Amino acid sequence: MKRILTSGEMRAVDQAAGEHGMPPAVLMENAGAALAEAALALAGPQGRFFVLCGSGNNGGDGMVAARKLAALGRVVFVETTVLTEALEGEAHRVSKAMKASGLTPMRIPEELGVGQGDVVIDALLGIGLSRAPEGKVAEAIGKANAWRTAGAKIVAADLPSGLASDSGLVHTPCVTADVTVAFGFLKAGQVREPGASQCGHTTVADIGIPKAALAVLKDSAVHLLEEADVRERIPRRAPTAHKGTQGHVLLVAGSWGKTGAAALAGMAALRSGAGLVTVATRPEALVPVMAHAPELMGVELVSDGPLGQADLNSLLEAADGKDAVVIGPGMPRGEETAKLLGAFLEELSVPCVLDADALNALAGNLDVLQRAKGELLLTPHPGEMARLVGKSIEEVQSERVRHARELAQSSAVTVILKGARTVIAQTDGQVFLNPTGNPGMATGGTGDVLAGMCGALLAQGLTPESAALTATYAHGLAGDLAAAQRSLAGLTAMDVVGALGDVWRRWNR
């Protein structure tokens, strides 16, 4: 996994690095070397390098890169948004070294015909951007993007200029990079959409920051998940395995007109390794649910209408002997549903996944979560999350990490906040962002699939934290594999279920 820092955290780490024996001059030299290496990898054999430098340390990084490329005998042009004599600190030092190497900043003329094989280094703005670029900087951004349209490649220093470091907000104008070299650590804006797409392929360059410098950070860390972080969490099946050893999931889901939600969650649980899956639902929904897949078992909840207190005994009987419970996909919700969930969760000792209308029923009743006997995993989409925490969807989306973390810690639950770069928040304050998945998964039923997967992994003995991380990554990866075969526009939730087998085969499970 890769650590993700905010701009404030990065500045604190940079300062601490100097206090631990790594001076800013060395960090800038290392950053410039990483930029030059990335630019060389993109350039054609006779490609030229066009380095656009701003007034801060980001510009200094670009000047170091320009000097190193020129030392290799490559053709390099440098343009700055301020006179190099006006630079201060390390940026001024490296500008003097660059000039001593024979490079003189100039206004790059249009007649040079920047295009195929050439590389532009965007070193205009860094992590301190607080508003849309203006003046010479905006003009330089427009020039860079025009060169890219003509066929040149762009390497961004730390962040594409115009991208907000923390929020991922794309200002106008903003550089569209082919490669972004993150110095030391990923920045939050590089892994949040729409910023992530603006960065192109992001690599993290080790610029020599001592590990001791990380002591200035708070314990609550944010990381980007990687495949290696999750695939070994799923236990390998023993030669003596049978359906009774692979976990039994109870799925409380489905209603008339929404039987597909229960079926998708049930099939996803089976495709994720559960030995047995039982669906508890109203009699009129049970036959259609089970008709979707002969492997599913069923039990009737015989009361009428939305789930309420009259269903408590039936649910407790259905949960007896089960290893995990999933509540919510397509579930009928009414005025008494929150009371039912509270009473049920107070008695339920096995881990439980709350999804869809189970979450909606708890809006304004979060004390139910704190009284639960077993461990809980919540899988809200932004609308459900907004209702849970009493915020607007816009507020939730603007600070996804904060809202997911606060809910996880205040209610002692694991939270999967779905969406582009799904957020997984743990009870200890640790947060993970998931890189898998695609816009084709923005279709009905994919959330039900994720809930079923979480239930299956819990039933096989994974902790809620491990189940959340593994299910989320595998869910998105299955969507990516399916989209490669089916296209984005043609992707369905059943395609994701079908591709789960490809994920497990890839992981040798």
C-alpha positions in Angstrom: 0.0 0.0 0.0 1.1 3.6 -0.6 0.8 6.4 1.9 -1.3 9.4 0.9 -0.6 12.8 2.3 -2.4 16.1 2.3 -0.5 19.2 1.4 -0.2 20.2 5.0 1.2 16.8 6.0 3.7 17.0 3.1 5.0 20.4 4.2 5.4 19.1 7.7 7.3 16.0 6.5 9.6 18.2 4.3 10.5 20.3 7.3 11.1 17.3 9.5 13.3 15.8 6.8 15.7 18.7 7.2 15.7 18.3 11.0 16.7 14.6 10.4 19.7 15.3 8.3 18.2 15.6 4.8 18.6 19.2 3.6 16.1 20.7 1.1 18.9 21.0 -1.5 19.3 17.2 -1.6 15.5 16.7 -1.8 15.3 19.1 -4.8 18.2 17.4 -6.6 16.6 14.0 -6.1 13.2 15.3 -7.2 14.7 16.8 -10.4 16.5 13.6 -11.1 13.3 11.6 -10.9 11.6 14.1 -13.2 14.4 13.8 -15.8 14.2 10.0 -15.7 10.5 10.0 -16.3 10.8 12.5 -19.1 13.5 10.4 -20.8 11.3 7.3 -20.7 8.6 9.2 -22.7 10.8 10.9 -25.2 11.6 9.8 -28.8 15.2 9.2 -29.8 15.5 12.8 -31.1 12.9 14.2 -28.8 13.4 17.6 -27.3 12.5 18.7 -23.7 10.5 21.8 -22.9 10.6 22.7 -19.2 8.0 25.1 -17.9 9.0 26.4 -14.4 7.1 28.4 -11.8 8.4 30.6 -9.0 8.4 28.1 -6.2 10.2 24.9 -5.3 8.3 23.1 -8.0 10.0 25.4 -10.5 13.3 24.5 -8.9 12.6 20.8 -9.4 12.1 21.5 -13.1 15.3 23.4 -13.4 17.2 20.5 -11.8 15.6 18.2 -14.4 16.5 20.6 -17.2 20.1 20.7 -16.1 20.4 16.9 -15.9 18.8 16.4 -19.3 21.2 18.9 -20.9 24.1 17.1 -19.3 23.1 14.0 -21.2 23.4 15.9 -24.5 19.7 16.4 -25.1 18.1 19.5 -26.5 16.4 21.4 -23.7 14.4 24.6 -23.6 13.4 26.3 -20.3 10.7 28.9 -19.8 10.0 30.6 -16.4 7.0 32.6 -15.3 9.2 34.9 -13.3 12.8 36.2 -13.7 15.1 33.7 -12.2 16.8 36.5 -10.4 13.6 36.9 -8.4 13.6 33.4 -7.1 14.5 32.7 -3.5 15.9 29.8 -1.5 16.7 26.5 -3.2 14.9 27.6 -6.4 17.4 30.5 -6.7 20.3 28.2 -6.1 19.4 25.7 -8.8 18.6 28.5 -11.3 22.2 29.6 -10.9 23.5 26.1 -11.4 21.2 25.7 -14.4 22.6 28.9 -16.0 26.1 27.8 -15.3 25.4 24.6 -17.2 24.7 26.7 -20.3 20.9 26.8 -20.1 19.2 30.3 -20.2 15.5 30.6 -19.6 13.6 32.0 -22.6 10.1 32.5 -24.0 9.7 29.3 -26.1 8.6 30.4 -29.5 5.7 28.8 -31.3 7.8 28.1 -34.5 9.7 25.4 -32.7 6.8 23.1 -33.5 6.6 21.1 -30.3 5.0 17.7 -31.1 5.6 14.0 -31.6 8.6 12.6 -29.7 9.0 15.8 -27.6 8.3 16.0 -23.8 7.0 18.9 -21.8 7.9 19.0 -18.1 5.2 20.9 -16.1 7.0 22.4 -13.1 4.7 25.5 -12.8 2.7 24.9 -9.6 3.1 22.6 -6.6 1.0 21.5 -3.7 0.2 25.0 -2.5 -2.4 25.9 -5.1 -5.5 27.6 -3.6 -7.2 29.1 -6.6 -7.5 28.9 -10.4 -4.2 29.7 -12.2 -4.0 33.2 -13.7 -1.7 35.4 -15.8 1.6 33.9 -17.1 1.0 30.6 -15.3 -2.4 30.2 -17.0 -0.8 31.1 -20.3 1.9 28.5 -19.8 -0.7 25.8 -18.9 -2.6 26.5 -22.1 0.7 26.3 -24.1 1.5 22.9 -22.5 -1.9 21.4 -23.3 -1.7 22.7 -26.9 1.7 21.0 -27.3 0.1 17.8 -25.9 -2.7 18.0 -28.5 0.1 18.3 -31.1 1.6 15.0 -30.0 4.0 15.9 -27.2 3.9 14.1 -23.8 3.7 15.9 -20.5 5.4 14.9 -17.3 4.0 16.8 -14.2 6.2 17.6 -11.2 4.3 16.3 -8.2 0.9 17.6 -9.5 -0.4 18.7 -12.8 -0.5 22.5 -12.5 -4.1 23.6 -11.8 -5.0 20.5 -9.8 -5.9 21.0 -6.1 -3.6 18.8 -4.0 -6.1 17.8 -1.3 -9.5 17.8 -2.9 -8.7 16.6 -6.5 -10.6 19.6 -7.8 -9.5 20.4 -11.4 -9.3 24.2 -11.9 -9.6 25.9 -15.2 -7.0 25.9 -16.7 -5.2 22.7 -15.7 -2.5 20.6 -17.2 -3.5 17.2 -18.5 -0.5 15.0 -17.8 0.6 11.7 -19.3 2.8 10.9 -16.3 2.8 12.5 -12.9 5.9 12.0 -10.6 4.8 12.3 -7.0 7.7 13.3 -4.8 8.0 11.1 -1.7 4.4 10.2 -1.3 1.1 10.3 -3.1 -1.0 13.4 -2.6 -4.7 13.1 -1.9 -5.7 14.9 -5.1 -3.8 12.4 -7.2 -6.0 9.5 -6.1 -9.4 11.3 -6.0 -11.4 11.9 -9.1 -11.5 13.9 -11.2 -7.9 14.7 -10.2 -6.7 11.1 -10.7 -7.6 11.1 -14.3 -5.8 14.5 -14.8 -2.6 12.9 -13.6 -2.3 10.2 -16.2 -0.1 7.5 -14.8 1.2 8.4 -11.4 4.5 7.1 -10.0 6.0 7.7 -6.6 9.6 8.8 -6.5 11.8 8.2 -3.5 13.5 11.5 -3.0 15.3 10.5 0.2 12.9 11.6 3.0 14.0 9.8 6.2 11.5 7.5 7.8 12.0 9.3 11.0 10.4 12.4 9.4 7.0 10.6 9.3 6.8 10.9 13.1 5.3 14.3 12.6 2.2 12.8 11.0 -0.9 11.8 13.0 -1.6 8.1 13.6 -4.7 8.1 11.4 -3.2 7.4 8.0 -4.6 7.2 4.5 -3.3 4.6 2.1 -3.9 3.6 -1.5 -4.6 -0.1 -1.7 -2.5 -2.4 -3.9 -3.3 -5.9 -5.1 -0.6 -7.4 -2.9 -2.3 -5.9 0.1 -5.5 -8.0 -0.3 -4.9 -11.2 -2.2 -3.2 -13.0 0.6 -6.0 -12.2 3.1 -8.3 -14.9 1.6 -7.4 -18.3 3.1 -6.6 -21.1 0.7 -9.0 -24.0 0.8 -7.9 -27.1 2.6 -8.0 -30.4 0.7 -10.7 -31.6 3.2 -12.9 -28.5 2.7 -16.7 -29.0 2.2 -19.7 -26.7 2.2 -20.0 -26.8 5.9 -16.5 -25.4 6.4 -16.7 -22.5 4.0 -19.2 -20.4 5.9 -23.0 -20.0 5.8 -24.4 -16.6 4.9 -27.9 -15.4 5.8 -29.1 -12.8 3.4 -32.1 -10.7 4.6 -33.1 -9.1 1.3 -35.5 -8.8 -1.5 -39.1 -7.8 -1.9 -41.7 -7.9 -4.6 -40.2 -6.0 -7.6 -36.7 -6.1 -6.0 -36.0 -9.8 -6.1 -33.0 -9.2 -8.3 -31.1 -7.3 -5.5 -31.3 -10.4 -3.3 -30.4 -12.7 -6.1 -27.3 -10.7 -7.1 -26.1 -10.5 -3.5 -26.7 -14.2 -3.0 -24.9 -15.2 -6.2 -22.0 -12.8 -5.3 -21.7 -14.5 -2.0 -21.6 -18.0 -3.6 -19.1 -16.7 -6.2 -16.9 -15.4 -3.4 -16.5 -18.8 -1.7 -19.4 -19.1 0.7 -20.3 -22.7 1.2 -24.0 -22.0 1.8 -26.3 -19.0 1.2 -29.8 -18.7 2.6 -32.1 -15.8 1.6 -34.7 -14.7 4.1 -37.5 -12.7 2.5 -41.3 -12.4 2.1 -43.1 -15.4 0.6 -44.1 -13.6 -2.6 -40.4 -12.8 -3.2 -38.8 -16.0 -2.2 -39.7 -18.1 -5.3 -38.5 -15.4 -7.8 -35.3 -15.0 -5.8 -34.5 -18.7 -5.8 -35.4 -19.0 -9.4 -32.4 -16.9 -10.2 -30.0 -19.6 -9.0 -30.7 -23.2 -7.9 -27.7 -23.0 -5.5 -29.6 -20.5 -3.2 -31.6 -21.7 -0.2 -34.5 -19.8 1.2 -36.6 -19.1 4.3 -39.9 -17.2 4.5 -40.5 -14.2 6.6 -44.3 -14.6 6.9 -45.4 -11.2 8.3 -46.9 -8.8 5.8 -45.5 -5.5 4.5 -42.3 -3.8 5.5 -39.9 -5.4 8.0 -40.9 -4.7 11.6 -40.9 -5.9 15.1 -43.2 -8.9 14.2 -40.3 -10.3 12.2 -37.8 -10.5 15.0 -38.3 -14.1 16.1 -38.2 -15.3 12.5 -35.0 -13.5 11.8 -33.4 -14.8 15.0 -34.4 -18.3 14.0 -33.0 -17.8 10.5 -29.7 -16.5 11.8 -29.2 -19.4 14.1 -26.1 -21.4 13.0 -25.1 -18.8 10.4 -21.6 -17.4 10.2 -22.4 -14.0 8.8 -25.5 -11.9 8.0 -26.2 -9.4 5.2 -29.2 -7.1 5.6 -30.6 -4.6 3.2 -30.5 -5.3 -0.6 -34.0 -4.8 -1.9 -35.4 -5.1 1.6 -38.9 -3.7 2.4 -38.5 -0.9 4.8 -41.1 0.7 7.1 -41.6 2.8 10.3 -40.6 -0.1 12.5 -37.6 -1.3 10.6 -35.1 0.6 12.7 -36.5 -0.9 15.9 -36.4 -4.3 14.4 -32.7 -3.9 13.3 -31.8 -2.6 16.8 -33.4 -5.6 18.5 -31.9 -8.0 16.0 -28.4 -6.6 16.2 -28.5 -6.6 20.0 -29.0 -10.4 19.8 -26.8 -11.2 16.8 -23.3 -12.3 17.7 -21.9 -13.0 14.2 -20.6 -10.2 11.9 -23.2 -8.4 9.9 -23.2 -6.3 6.7 -25.7 -3.4 6.6 -26.5 -2.2 3.1 -29.2 -0.3 1.1 -32.5 0.1 3.0 -31.0 -1.3 6.2 -28.8 1.8 6.2 -31.7 4.1 5.2 -33.7 2.8 8.2 -30.9 3.7 10.5 -30.8 7.4 9.5 -31.3 9.3 12.7 -30.9 6.1 14.7 -27.1 5.6 14.8 -27.3 4.6 18.5 -28.4 1.2 17.1 -24.9 0.6 15.8 -23.3 1.2 19.1 -25.6 -1.3 20.9 -24.9 -4.1 18.4 -23.5 -7.3 19.8 -21.5 -8.4 16.8 -19.1 -6.6 14.5 -20.7 -4.4 11.8 -19.7 -3.5 8.2 -21.6 -0.7 6.5 -21.6 -0.3 2.7 -23.3 3.0 1.9 -23.4 4.9 -1.4 -23.1 8.7 -1.1 -26.8 9.2 -0.8 -27.2 6.6 2.0 -24.1 8.1 3.7 -25.6 11.6 3.6 -28.8 10.3 5.3 -26.8 8.5 7.9 -24.6 11.5 8.9 -27.2 14.2 8.4 -25.3 15.9 5.6 -26.0 16.7 2.0 -24.6 14.5 -0.7 -22.4 17.4 -1.9 -21.0 17.7 1.7 -20.2 14.0 1.9 -18.6 13.9 -1.6 -16.4 16.9 -0.8 -14.9 15.3 2.2 -15.3 11.5 1.7 -12.4 10.5 3.8 -13.4 12.6 6.8 -17.0 11.6 6.9 -16.2 7.9 6.5 -13.6 8.0 9.2 -15.8 9.9 11.6 -18.7 7.4 11.2 -16.3 4.4 11.6 -14.8 5.8 14.8 -17.9 7.2 16.4 -20.0 4.1 15.9 -17.2 1.5 16.1 -18.0 0.1 12.6 -16.1 -0.6 9.4 -17.4 1.7 6.6 -17.2 1.2 2.8 -18.2 4.5 1.2 -18.8 3.5 -2.4 -18.1 5.6 -5.5 -15.1 6.5 -7.6 -12.1 5.7 -5.4 -14.2 3.8 -2.8 -13.2 4.8 0.8 -12.7 2.0 3.4 -12.6 3.4 6.9 -11.6 1.3 10.0 -12.5 1.8 13.6 -8.9 2.8 14.5 -9.0 5.7 12.1 -7.0 4.1 9.3 -8.5 4.8 5.8 -7.8 3.1 2.5 -8.7 4.3 -1.0 -9.5 1.6 -3.6 -8.0 2.1 -7.1 -10.0 -0.6 -8.9 -13.4 -0.2 -10.7 -14.6 1.9 -13.6 -17.6 4.1 -14.7 -19.3 1.0 -16.3 -20.1 -0.2 -12.8 -22.4 2.8 -12.3 -25.4 0.5 -12.9 -28.1 -1.1 -10.8 -27.1 -4.1 -8.7 -23.3 -3.6 -8.4 -23.7 -2.5 -4.8 -25.7 -5.6 -4.0 -22.8 -7.7 -5.4 -20.4 -6.0 -3.1 -22.6 -6.6 0.0 -22.8 -10.3 -0.9 -19.1 -10.5 -1.3 -18.5 -8.9 2.1 -20.9 -11.4 3.7 -19.1 -14.4 2.1 -15.7 -13.3 3.3 -16.9 -12.6 6.8 -18.5 -16.1 6.8 -15.1 -17.5 5.9 -13.5 -16.0 8.9 -12.1 -12.7 7.7 -12.3 -9.7 10.0 -14.6 -6.9 9.0 -11.5 -4.8 8.1 -9.9 -7.5 5.9 -13.3 -8.4 4.4 -13.9 -4.8 3.5 -10.5 -4.3 1.9 -10.5 -7.5 0.0 -14.1 -7.4 -1.2 -13.8 -3.8 -2.4 -10.6 -4.4 -4.4 -11.8 -7.7 -5.9 -15.2 -6.1 -6.7 -13.6 -3.3 -8.7 -11.1 -5.7 -10.3 -13.9 -8.0 -11.4 -15.6 -4.9 -12.9 -12.4 -4.0 -14.7 -11.9 -7.5 -16.1 -15.6 -7.6 -17.2 -15.4 -4.1 -18.8 -12.4 -5.3 -20.9 -14.7 -7.9 -22.4 -18.1 -6.2 -22.4 -17.3 -2.5 -22.7 -18.2 0.2 -20.1 -21.7 1.0 -21.6 -22.6 -2.7 -21.8 -21.5 -3.7 -18.3 -24.1 -5.2 -15.9 -24.0 -6.4 -12.3 -24.2 -10.0 -13.4 -21.1 -9.4 -15.6 -19.3 -8.4 -12.4 -20.5 -11.6 -10.6 -19.3 -13.7 -13.5 -15.9 -12.1 -13.5 -15.3 -12.9 -9.8 -14.0 -16.3 -10.9 -11.4 -14.6 -13.0 -10.2 -12.6 -10.0 -10.0 -15.7 -7.8 -8.1 -17.6 -10.5 -5.7 -14.7 -10.8 -5.1 -14.9 -7.1 -4.8 -18.7 -7.1 -7.9 -19.2 -4.9 
